[in-house]
Amino acid sequence: MKRRTFIKTASLAGAATVISGKAFSRTSETMAASSSPRIGGPIVLSTWDFGPEVPQAAVETLVRGGTVVDAVEHAVMIPEADPKETSVGYGGYPDREGRVTLDASIMDGNGNCGSVVFLEHIVHPISVARLVMEKTQHVMLAGEGALQFALEHGFKKENLLTKEAEAAYKEWLETSKYYPVQMDKNNHDTIGLLAMDGKGGMAGACTTSGMAWKIRGRVGDSPIIGAGLYVDSDVGGATATGIGEAVIKVAGSFLIVELMRNGKSPQEACRLALERIVHKQPQYADRNDFVVGFVAMSKDGDIGAMSYRKGLQYTLYKEGVTRIVDAEYIVK
Ligand code: SD4
């Protein structure tokens, strides 16, 4: 049995299992996001359930002496490389032309950030985004230029379209109904991940293949600093999942960080951002498939997580325990 299958089976049986000395549990109940801030060790928070090995990679990186930027990068590289994840990296569903195009961003707590948009053929867009942050004077590289930059820095050009993703694409072609697929509750979606190192350092990473069957060239919120991701270690961080256009329209992650700066808790800030989206764009509220969600973390280690409609899960590593939890929501 594969390790991840074992973990799932064990937790379905109601048993907490122990992974490398770390307790791990899943819960199907909606758990109020943490209101007991306590820093002292690393905290890792991400959208969805990409498996406990994701926060664990971040924590292990920190334990080995890596930086918090190393930690968030290493963590999201796991779903990027996983061919079974159809919404991130290798194995991601393609655009309407059958091409896998990736968006990613990374940001530290001091305002340093980098991103890539509409990048093809590279398994780890997050690492290219990091290089943009660290090796250039720019923030964002797009398409052909981003690919050229990646190749110049030693990344390998690869085919990211797996047989499974190609089969799904061919099935979609039979109808070619243009209705971009948003948050897939049976699978996952974008991974947005925030981490703090327990010493005041924070960083975040966000990486996605975006909406399946999207118009070629479409870029979502995930690589846009302030929309899909924002971190400021004076305050906290936030990251988004779901329909990126809705998030971009309110600069969602920046909005949440600024609400926290003005005294709101991460949970209140997530709720206010979601309410802002539907206040300004009421057509979203009428769609029962409208799903957008945020996770947020204050500099004190307080956590927020909320989606507009029911369905968002988040993964939280705190005080040695990884939990995968159903987030609160506004509308069922
Ligand atoms: C995006 N928020 O590109 C991301 C992911 C997504 O369905 O939409 N997935 O808008």
Boltz pocket constraint, residues with backbone or C-beta under 6 A from the ligand:
constraints:
  - pocket:
      binder: B
      contacts: [[A, 87], [A, 181], [A, 182], [A, 183], [A, 184], [A, 189], [A, 190], [A, 208], [A, 209], [A, 210], [A, 211], [A, 212], [A, 219], [A, 220], [A, 221], [A, 222], [A, 240], [A, 241], [A, 242], [A, 243], [A, 244], [A, 245]]
      max_distance: 6.0
